[in-house]
């Protein structure tokens, strides 16, 4: 298994003259804004995503967050992205979320809890898990518009080139499993035609080293320090629920606002807030803080809550 650095057939370094939007985007360090825009010209996008089964345990939470009353500045309701795993999922609830304009993506069929299964998975494993999950969602949730185009690997265990070869063959448009370490400036989504612009920081280090016609909706780590002006540096966290030092609603509120400001006041790369529903449900104050944050943000004229692929 080659790393991104050692693969003799690795993807070339970013060449902006060859890599042109809308099909390709790259920058040397990943922090450049697409289209060379100034930060003040760019709306701050926030992507709320949930991983796992959709069922009676969490439908009420989703209805509370996405209650059709909260709107982006353009008058459209705010939307989220759901990475759905098969086991325990109620597909009529998935159908309902899709009907309301949320994005449905795949999080695998089996969600096997052996991390090596994902890291070392064969092409056929990834095909069965992700294309198989998509077939089942399309059939049981009656999603016929070809809109299931995203993948997230269980445990964020990226499957290297095999995963991405399968995705390209099956017309999956993007992956959202690769994390970027907490840095001074967050990273914009990029395509994998060229070499990824940051270190492979995932749970197993098995990032794709070759060229793939797939977007990476990179997961920027969150800064979880309680007092960013004073605390010494802590490693970032990719899922909100892995920010283990956040124990109260008040701390969660600070985490949300500080990370919003980090993105908004730098290059306005999309801010990803990635959850397991069970964490938000574990304390009512977490849910209340998230809703308070959303209601504060939708009052701004340049902040949009969008799905991963919302134009």
TAMODA-V286915 format. One record per pair of residues at least 6 apart in sequence whose ideal C-beta (glycine too) atoms are under 7 Angstrom apart, sorted by the first residue. I is the first residue (numbers start at 0). J is the second residue. D is the distance in Angstrom with one decimal. If there is no record, write none. Layout:
# TAMODA-V286915
i=I j=J d=D
i=I j=J d=D
This chain:
# TAMODA-V286915
i=0 j=159 d=6.6
i=0 j=205 d=6.6
i=1 j=208 d=5.4
i=2 j=199 d=6.9
i=2 j=208 d=6.6
i=3 j=9 d=6.3
i=3 j=194 d=6.6
i=3 j=195 d=6.4
i=3 j=199 d=5.5
i=3 j=206 d=5.5
i=3 j=208 d=4.6
i=6 j=208 d=3.8
i=6 j=209 d=6.7
i=8 j=209 d=5.8
i=9 j=194 d=6.4
i=9 j=208 d=4.7
i=9 j=209 d=6.5
i=10 j=191 d=6.8
i=10 j=192 d=6.8
i=10 j=193 d=5.4
i=10 j=194 d=4.6
i=10 j=208 d=6.8
i=10 j=209 d=5.7
i=10 j=210 d=4.0
i=11 j=193 d=5.9
i=11 j=194 d=6.5
i=12 j=193 d=6.4
i=12 j=194 d=5.3
i=13 j=25 d=3.8
i=13 j=26 d=6.1
i=13 j=27 d=5.6
i=13 j=193 d=4.5
i=13 j=194 d=6.8
i=13 j=196 d=6.6
i=14 j=193 d=6.7
i=18 j=24 d=6.4
i=18 j=25 d=4.8
i=18 j=192 d=6.3
i=18 j=193 d=6.0
i=20 j=33 d=6.0
i=20 j=34 d=6.7
i=23 j=190 d=4.9
i=23 j=192 d=5.3
i=24 j=33 d=5.3
i=24 j=189 d=5.7
i=24 j=190 d=5.6
i=25 j=189 d=5.2
i=25 j=190 d=6.3
i=25 j=193 d=4.5
i=25 j=196 d=6.6
i=26 j=196 d=6.3
i=27 j=196 d=6.5
i=28 j=196 d=5.5
i=29 j=186 d=3.9
i=29 j=187 d=6.4
i=29 j=189 d=6.0
i=29 j=196 d=3.3
i=29 j=197 d=5.3
i=30 j=184 d=4.5
i=30 j=186 d=6.1
i=30 j=187 d=7.0
i=30 j=266 d=5.4
i=32 j=38 d=6.7
i=32 j=41 d=5.9
i=32 j=187 d=6.6
i=32 j=266 d=5.6
i=32 j=267 d=6.9
i=33 j=187 d=6.4
i=38 j=266 d=5.8
i=38 j=267 d=5.0
i=41 j=267 d=4.5
i=42 j=301 d=4.8
i=42 j=302 d=6.7
i=42 j=303 d=5.2
i=43 j=262 d=6.3
i=43 j=263 d=4.9
i=43 j=267 d=5.1
i=43 j=270 d=6.8
i=43 j=301 d=6.1
i=43 j=302 d=4.8
i=44 j=269 d=4.2
i=44 j=303 d=5.3
i=44 j=305 d=5.1
i=45 j=269 d=7.0
i=45 j=270 d=4.8
i=45 j=272 d=6.5
i=45 j=296 d=6.8
i=45 j=302 d=6.7
i=45 j=304 d=5.1
i=46 j=80 d=6.3
i=46 j=269 d=5.5
i=46 j=271 d=5.0
i=46 j=305 d=6.2
i=46 j=307 d=5.9
i=47 j=79 d=4.3
i=47 j=272 d=5.1
i=47 j=304 d=6.3
i=48 j=79 d=6.5
i=48 j=80 d=4.5
i=48 j=82 d=6.4
i=48 j=271 d=6.7
i=48 j=273 d=4.8
i=49 j=79 d=6.7
i=49 j=81 d=5.2
i=49 j=82 d=7.0
i=49 j=274 d=5.4
i=49 j=276 d=5.6
i=50 j=82 d=4.8
i=50 j=106 d=5.6
i=50 j=151 d=6.4
i=50 j=275 d=5.7
i=51 j=84 d=5.5
i=51 j=106 d=6.6
i=51 j=275 d=5.8
i=51 j=276 d=6.7
i=52 j=84 d=5.5
i=52 j=86 d=6.2
i=52 j=87 d=4.1
i=52 j=88 d=4.4
i=53 j=81 d=6.2
i=53 j=83 d=5.9
i=53 j=88 d=5.3
i=53 j=89 d=6.2
i=53 j=92 d=5.0
i=53 j=93 d=5.4
i=53 j=96 d=6.9
i=54 j=87 d=5.4
i=54 j=88 d=6.1
i=54 j=89 d=4.5
i=54 j=92 d=6.6
i=55 j=89 d=6.7
i=57 j=276 d=3.7
i=57 j=280 d=6.8
i=58 j=92 d=5.1
i=60 j=276 d=5.5
i=60 j=279 d=6.0
i=60 j=280 d=5.8
i=60 j=286 d=6.6
i=61 j=96 d=6.7
i=63 j=286 d=6.9
i=64 j=289 d=6.7
i=64 j=290 d=6.5
i=65 j=77 d=6.4
i=65 j=78 d=6.9
i=65 j=79 d=6.2
i=65 j=99 d=7.0
i=65 j=101 d=6.9
i=67 j=76 d=5.4
i=69 j=76 d=6.7
i=69 j=77 d=5.0
i=69 j=293 d=5.9
i=69 j=294 d=6.7
i=69 j=297 d=5.3
i=70 j=76 d=5.6
i=70 j=77 d=6.8
i=70 j=297 d=6.3
i=71 j=77 d=6.0
i=71 j=297 d=6.7
i=71 j=303 d=4.6
i=71 j=304 d=6.3
i=72 j=300 d=5.1
i=72 j=303 d=6.9
i=76 j=100 d=6.9
i=77 j=293 d=6.8
i=77 j=297 d=6.8
i=77 j=304 d=3.6
i=78 j=100 d=5.2
i=78 j=101 d=5.2
i=78 j=102 d=7.0
i=78 j=304 d=6.6
i=78 j=305 d=6.5
i=78 j=306 d=4.9
i=78 j=309 d=6.6
i=79 j=101 d=5.4
i=79 j=306 d=6.6
i=80 j=101 d=7.0
i=80 j=102 d=4.3
i=80 j=104 d=6.0
i=80 j=306 d=4.7
i=80 j=307 d=4.7
i=81 j=96 d=6.1
i=81 j=101 d=6.1
i=81 j=102 d=7.0
i=81 j=103 d=5.6
i=81 j=104 d=6.8
i=82 j=104 d=4.9
i=82 j=105 d=6.7
i=82 j=106 d=3.8
i=82 j=151 d=4.2
i=83 j=93 d=6.1
i=83 j=103 d=6.0
i=83 j=105 d=6.5
i=83 j=106 d=5.7
i=83 j=136 d=6.1
i=84 j=106 d=4.4
i=84 j=107 d=5.6
i=84 j=110 d=4.5
i=85 j=108 d=4.9
i=85 j=132 d=5.7
i=85 j=135 d=5.9
i=86 j=110 d=6.4
i=90 j=139 d=3.7
i=90 j=140 d=4.4
i=93 j=103 d=6.0
i=93 j=136 d=6.3
i=93 j=140 d=4.0
i=94 j=140 d=4.2
i=94 j=141 d=5.6
i=96 j=103 d=6.7
i=97 j=103 d=5.2
i=97 j=140 d=6.4
i=97 j=142 d=5.4
i=101 j=306 d=6.6
i=102 j=306 d=3.6
i=102 j=307 d=5.9
i=102 j=308 d=6.1
i=103 j=136 d=6.2
i=103 j=142 d=6.3
i=103 j=147 d=5.6
i=104 j=147 d=6.3
i=104 j=149 d=3.4
i=104 j=150 d=6.6
i=104 j=151 d=6.6
i=104 j=307 d=7.0
i=105 j=129 d=5.1
i=105 j=132 d=4.3
i=105 j=133 d=5.3
i=105 j=136 d=7.0
i=105 j=147 d=6.4
i=105 j=150 d=5.5
i=106 j=151 d=5.3
i=106 j=153 d=6.5
i=107 j=128 d=4.5
i=107 j=129 d=6.5
i=107 j=132 d=5.7
i=107 j=153 d=5.2
i=108 j=127 d=6.7
i=108 j=128 d=5.0
i=108 j=131 d=4.9
i=108 j=132 d=4.5
i=109 j=128 d=6.5
i=110 j=153 d=5.0
i=114 j=154 d=5.3
i=114 j=156 d=5.1
i=114 j=202 d=6.9
i=114 j=203 d=6.9
i=117 j=152 d=5.6
i=117 j=153 d=5.8
i=117 j=154 d=6.5
i=117 j=156 d=3.6
i=117 j=158 d=5.8
i=118 j=156 d=5.0
i=118 j=158 d=6.8
i=118 j=203 d=4.1
i=118 j=205 d=5.0
i=120 j=158 d=4.8
i=120 j=161 d=6.3
i=121 j=161 d=6.2
i=122 j=161 d=4.9
i=122 j=164 d=6.1
i=122 j=165 d=5.4
i=125 j=158 d=5.4
i=125 j=161 d=5.9
i=125 j=162 d=4.9
i=125 j=165 d=4.3
i=126 j=165 d=5.0
i=129 j=150 d=5.2
i=129 j=165 d=6.9
i=129 j=171 d=7.0
i=130 j=169 d=4.7
i=133 j=147 d=4.9
i=136 j=142 d=6.1
i=136 j=147 d=6.0
i=137 j=143 d=6.8
i=137 j=147 d=6.5
i=148 j=171 d=5.7
i=148 j=172 d=4.0
i=148 j=173 d=6.7
i=148 j=308 d=6.4
i=149 j=171 d=6.9
i=149 j=172 d=6.7
i=149 j=173 d=5.0
i=149 j=175 d=6.2
i=149 j=307 d=5.5
i=149 j=308 d=6.9
i=150 j=166 d=6.1
i=150 j=171 d=5.4
i=150 j=174 d=5.1
i=151 j=175 d=5.0
i=151 j=176 d=5.2
i=152 j=158 d=6.2
i=152 j=162 d=6.9
i=152 j=176 d=4.0
i=154 j=202 d=5.8
i=155 j=176 d=4.9
i=155 j=178 d=6.5
i=155 j=201 d=5.9
i=155 j=202 d=5.1
i=155 j=237 d=6.6
i=156 j=202 d=5.3
i=156 j=203 d=5.3
i=157 j=176 d=5.0
i=157 j=177 d=5.8
i=157 j=201 d=4.7
i=157 j=203 d=6.8
i=157 j=205 d=5.3
i=157 j=206 d=5.7
i=158 j=205 d=6.6
i=159 j=205 d=4.1
i=159 j=206 d=6.9
i=159 j=207 d=6.0
i=160 j=207 d=5.2
i=160 j=208 d=6.4
i=160 j=209 d=5.1
i=163 j=174 d=7.0
i=163 j=191 d=6.4
i=163 j=207 d=4.4
i=163 j=211 d=4.1
i=163 j=213 d=5.4
i=166 j=174 d=6.5
i=166 j=213 d=5.2
i=167 j=211 d=5.5
i=167 j=212 d=5.3
i=167 j=213 d=5.8
i=171 j=213 d=6.9
i=172 j=214 d=6.0
i=172 j=308 d=6.8
i=173 j=213 d=6.4
i=173 j=214 d=3.9
i=173 j=215 d=6.9
i=173 j=216 d=5.0
i=173 j=307 d=6.4
i=174 j=213 d=6.1
i=174 j=215 d=5.7
i=175 j=216 d=4.1
i=175 j=218 d=6.4
i=175 j=307 d=6.4
i=176 j=201 d=6.9
i=177 j=201 d=5.8
i=177 j=206 d=6.1
i=177 j=215 d=5.5
i=177 j=217 d=5.6
i=177 j=218 d=6.8
i=178 j=200 d=5.1
i=178 j=201 d=5.8
i=178 j=218 d=4.5
i=178 j=220 d=6.0
i=178 j=237 d=4.3
i=179 j=186 d=4.6
i=179 j=197 d=4.7
i=179 j=200 d=6.4
i=179 j=217 d=5.1
i=179 j=218 d=7.0
i=179 j=219 d=5.2
i=179 j=220 d=6.6
i=180 j=198 d=6.5
i=180 j=200 d=4.8
i=180 j=220 d=5.9
i=180 j=235 d=6.5
i=181 j=220 d=4.2
i=181 j=222 d=5.7
i=181 j=234 d=6.9
i=181 j=235 d=3.1
i=184 j=265 d=4.8
i=184 j=266 d=5.5
i=185 j=219 d=4.2
i=185 j=261 d=6.9
i=185 j=262 d=5.6
i=185 j=265 d=6.8
i=185 j=266 d=6.8
i=185 j=268 d=4.1
i=186 j=196 d=6.7
i=186 j=197 d=5.9
i=186 j=217 d=5.2
i=186 j=219 d=5.9
i=186 j=268 d=6.0
i=187 j=268 d=4.7
i=188 j=214 d=5.9
i=188 j=215 d=6.3
i=188 j=216 d=4.9
i=188 j=217 d=6.0
i=188 j=269 d=7.0
i=189 j=195 d=7.0
i=189 j=196 d=6.1
i=189 j=215 d=5.6
i=189 j=217 d=6.9
i=190 j=214 d=5.4
i=191 j=207 d=5.7
i=191 j=210 d=6.8
i=191 j=211 d=4.3
i=191 j=213 d=5.2
i=191 j=215 d=5.8
i=192 j=210 d=5.2
i=192 j=212 d=6.4
i=195 j=206 d=6.2
i=195 j=215 d=6.8
i=199 j=206 d=3.7
i=216 j=307 d=5.2
i=218 j=237 d=4.7
i=218 j=271 d=5.6
i=218 j=273 d=6.3
i=219 j=268 d=6.5
i=219 j=271 d=6.2
i=220 j=235 d=2.7
i=220 j=236 d=6.1
i=220 j=237 d=5.4
i=221 j=235 d=5.6
i=221 j=236 d=5.5
i=221 j=239 d=6.9
i=221 j=242 d=6.2
i=221 j=254 d=6.5
i=221 j=258 d=5.0
i=222 j=235 d=6.0
i=222 j=257 d=6.3
i=222 j=258 d=6.0
i=222 j=261 d=6.2
i=223 j=233 d=5.9
i=223 j=235 d=6.7
i=223 j=236 d=5.3
i=223 j=242 d=4.1
i=223 j=244 d=5.8
i=223 j=245 d=6.5
i=223 j=254 d=6.0
i=224 j=230 d=4.1
i=224 j=233 d=5.5
i=225 j=244 d=7.0
i=225 j=250 d=6.3
i=225 j=253 d=6.8
i=227 j=257 d=5.5
i=236 j=242 d=4.1
i=237 j=273 d=6.7
i=238 j=273 d=4.9
i=238 j=274 d=6.9
i=238 j=275 d=7.0
i=239 j=272 d=6.0
i=239 j=273 d=6.3
i=239 j=274 d=5.3
i=239 j=278 d=6.8
i=240 j=274 d=6.4
i=240 j=275 d=5.4
i=240 j=278 d=3.6
i=242 j=254 d=6.3
i=245 j=251 d=5.2
i=245 j=254 d=5.7
i=247 j=284 d=6.7
i=248 j=282 d=6.8
i=248 j=284 d=2.9
i=248 j=285 d=5.9
i=248 j=287 d=6.3
i=248 j=288 d=4.5
i=251 j=285 d=5.4
i=251 j=288 d=4.8
i=252 j=288 d=4.4
i=252 j=291 d=6.9
i=252 j=292 d=6.6
i=255 j=292 d=4.5
i=258 j=270 d=6.3
i=259 j=270 d=6.0
i=262 j=268 d=5.8
i=262 j=270 d=4.6
i=278 j=285 d=6.9
i=279 j=285 d=5.1
i=279 j=286 d=5.2
i=279 j=289 d=6.5
i=293 j=304 d=6.8
i=296 j=302 d=4.7
